[in-house]
């Protein structure tokens, strides 16, 4: 649920930035919007990867 909320928030934020950066065209600057959303995806992926790595390192050795 948290992942969905974070990605929805950054999706709206990046789309808004794309609209604002488009200028007088009244169109979306998809390069900026996609780039910002890509950064959000990479950040969330890194967060999940680090969280899983920490969880694996704390597993019991089974002794």
Buried (B, 14 or more C-beta within 10 A) or exposed (E): EEEEEBBEEBBEBBBEBBBEEBEEEEEBBEEBBBBBBEEBBEEBEEEEEEEEEEEEEEEEEEE
